């Protein structure tokens, strides 16, 4: 017979020596095996998983840092495009062009270039030829710029802003100072791709162009402007301060941001030595191949100039779609590496100490268990020899506990019978008590629910009658106001520009009145606003709702934690659940005017054959006064006199109740508030 097919009973016979071993031997094995096998295995598993999770955290942080830098880079491009577009639409520019005075036009461009912090500003004719420039250089007035995609787009009537790479000759044609700024000597860099280049003379430019039209819409030309990013230290330092604000990194770690042309640093706050910036140094060859060669984002550790950094690189493409450089952020790895080593040593010491203390304690406990058992065995043997009522049975085990079981048979039988009888009585009494308690609880809950429904029904009936009349009386004059406002705007046409802000304010206030009336109607008759019920996952709706209030969170400096624990799908209208969540999120944001943390936790529940989910929304704001907590779900009750109508929580309560759910609140002034939504699956 093969060793792989040994019957189970034969395998158990091989363990017979251990099976019949003394209690002392078994207790020693029980005491020592966990500490000598399980704990070391557990330590190495924690060590392996902990390091992997730690590395993922570092990568996630640098990925978030890159997202912030990317957004700032896009913001700067949008600002340049907005400034150029605004100037292109300016009446003063059109008047100056129509005047035909080139000197006045040049002076206007020079003045606007300084005001808008641009490095050059050109006016092109309808063929893309420079007609006037803030930097009239050699050949600049005759240069044909129509080959640039942003200029070609503007000639077609569409403003466009993008990144372009200007050669040294092109920069010199605009202005010598720009060519000098773009000129950077290359510094030999370890791990970089071999090259024969010694200098950088190309310039990375935020390039923007917009069409210029007269009052009749005729194309007069194209306004072209740009900002040179080479050695633009203000740009890169601002980016770094946004990404790595003070206190965002542990002591000893420095955050850095860099802009590359190809793999060469043209703007950076990485230091070569002392206060000298590492301009002209290059990225490693492996990073260059990954980002520029393959067009992928790098999120890993990388060697930067003279040390290892947790780094993130993303490619930068120009208006032609070609990859011309990289955007980089990263922070020094050394402090995190030191912290990781310290944690490893601490864990090793902790596990070692636990093993030593645990073995010592377990041996003491095992000894304390063994000695009483041995004494009871001797005592019961003596009782057996003189007691006729004692009986013996077949010993299942050959150790002291097995022998003790022979002397306890009768006593255990008697005690078992008595316990069974007592337990039956106790179980019967417990069932009766539980049944009566459950009946009382159900009756009390039904009474409370009925009372609430009666109060709510009375409120809704009263509000419904008032709301129907108010909505009718308000909507008619509002419709007249809105219609006359549209007629006024159409009649004024271009002459409405001076009062456009006032007209827009009137639109906003009319919209606000309509919103208030709609909320009144929704509160009074929620069934009329009911949506299509579908099976949804609440964490998806939570994520979508957070996107809608993201601008409010960012404005107030509020951090968000979303703990996803709900797996049960629920029958609910996604739009209505989103409305409930946005009401709760908005209230939490208003409670944290000076910043804080918004925590959303979802979880499943199963009780009495029913199941569902809970959504807990907690803030760290000022909290709700105890006397106000009983009224927060009442219609028109609000503590935000300038911001709310007092209907948000009332509507949310009504929506949740319609699906058989509940909303509860727990709050302590000065420590925050937590709303809990409980829904049926």
Secondary structure by P-SEA (a helix, b strand, c coil): cccccccaaaaaaaacccccccaaaaaaaaaccccccaaaaaaaaaaaaaaaaaaaaaaaaaaaaaaaaaaaaaaaaaaaaaaaaaaaacaaaaaaaaaccaaaaaaaaaaaaaaacccbbbbbccccccccccccccccccccccccaaaaaaaacbbbbbbbbbcaaaaaaacaaaaaaabbbbcccccccccccccccccccbbbbbbbbcccccccbbbbcccccccaaaaaaaaaaaacccccccccbbbbbbccccccccccccccccccccccccccaaaaaaccccccccccccccccccccbbbbbbbcccccccccccccccaaaaaaaaaaaaaaaaaaaaaaaaaaaaaaaaaaaaaaaaaaaaaaaaaaaaaccccccccccccccaaaaaaaaaaaaaaaaaaaaaaaaaaaaaaaaaaaaaaaaaaaaaaaaaaaaaaaaaaaaaaaaaaaaaaaaaaaaaaaaaaaaaaaaaaaaaccccccaaaaaaaaaaaaaaaaaaaaaaaaaacccccccbbbbbcaaaaaaaaaaaaaaaaaaabbbbbbbbcccccccccaaaaaaaaaaaaaaaaaacccbbbbbbbbbcccccccccbbbbbbbccccccccccccccccccccccccccccaaaaaaaaaaaaccbbbbbbccccbbbbbbbbcc
